[in-house]
Amino acid sequence: MSSLLKPFSVCEGPCESCGVRRGCQSSAPDRQPPSQRLAAAAGLGTVPAHQRSYAARRNLAAAAVGGRKITHPGKAILAGGIAGGIEICITFPTEYVKTQLQLDARVNPPRYRGIGDCVKLTVQDHGLRGLYRGLSSLLYGSIPKSAVRFGMFEMLSNPMRDATGRLDNTRSLLCGLGAGITEAIIVVCPMETLKVDNVNQNVLTLSGVRGTYQGLTATVLKQGTNQAIRFYVMNALRNWYKGDDPRKEMHPIVTAMFGATAGAASVFGNTPLDVVKTRMQGLEAHRYKNTMDCAFQILKHEGPQAFYKGTVPRLGRVCLDVAIVFVIYEEVVKLLNNVWKTQ
């Protein structure tokens, strides 16, 4: 009887097995809310509650892809600019030949009989430096183009990655599309028009500043699909190569092979858009009402084969281009991670 009248505390009892009783000052670890357990694991126990979820998300977003942290957009902009500048100095002659062949398709009779003839006549008339006519405008354009492309891709893809830093293929396609559209509007359209102008010497003298945005629709379509295909293929190959081990390193040669494959896929996927874009930015752009009218007239008067004019020189250039850019970009990011701490 005396035991029944013995005073007791509400804190007494098997808290760990029966849960938290009213008035008890301690609780079992497994009864803590998931957000508190996550905060404790991340070392955020002393951080105010309203800041814990944001800090935890940042810690998760800093996960590694292949052992490296998510790339800060600032690093991506710098690394992309460096990669773009080096790449264009190496590959510009093939770009020059491709553009000449596409523009020569409208000349009757055509001046060039093929790639070799175009190179031969250019060197005869202007020397080896002739293959680099218009390089300055492309160099000034390639650096910001690659900077915007990679910076925007990382900005869009970082929030979409899982806890290990892995980006699924569908999301990489969407991020690549967004990056391509952004670079088209900000950099590619005006700079591509200037490139065609330098090749032909008199485009913008007739159209003024507004002429730098002629063919914008075709450029947006071309660049958007271009980067969507490239980043999709590159990301799919990277995920396949790494499998279940996100820390697996990729040798630069492997990166180059994957980049060349992504470049080839983009060539076959959107060369017709590239042809339409070049026509809309050329000397006779005024002949076309809009992008669709340009495509219809090409099909009507020149046949479907005209949409793949210059494919061979473009294929060689783009495969080399994308391989170089991805290799240099990855290596510069690794270097920046050692000297620029962003976490």
C-alpha angles and dihedrals in degrees: 000000000000089000091057091054094048111122115245137188125236087229092064119095139064099313093169094055102032101038131244116329124211110276096016112135097204132058134195115262092239090056093059116107114260092246091057093048089049091049092049092049091050092048093249098125093118095044116104113262095245090057099044099081093048093048091046091052090050090052091051091045089055090067119133131258106200090348097307128106123253107284114255110233090236091058090046092053093050095043092045092052092051092047092048094051094051094044097053093051089057101042105033097103091062090049090051092051092047092052093046092052093048093050092043090060089080095052117096110235098020115237097215127058094198146315096305093047091050092053092045096051093044092053091045093051101037108010124236089311088066090074087062098051107135094020094126094060092046092046091053088047100042095057097056091036094060091039092055092042098054094035092053093043093054091044091053098038101045095075090045097057122102126239091281093050093253118147117206119229098249092054091047088056091053093045091049090050091052092047092050094049091049095051091046093057098040103037120354104061098053094038095048089052090052089049092055089045092055090050093051098028099218115051100106095040086074100040108035127208092323088062090070088076099047109127093025094145093052091046093051091049092046098046094040094053091038096059093036090059095043097048091042094053093041093049093045092051091046092051091047092050095048095041111173094346109081090179094062109123122233116220114226089245090057090047090051092050092049091046092051090050091051090049093051091050091052092050095055091040100055112013090115089059090049091054092050091047092052092050092050090053097043135092095279099045089121089070091070125072093206143327095289092049090051092052091046093051092048090051093045100046104027106025131235093294089070090070089067097047109139094015096134097054090041091051092055093045097046096047090052091041097053093041092053094044096050094045095048092042093053093046094048090049090053089051093048091050088062096050103027114056111196100168 
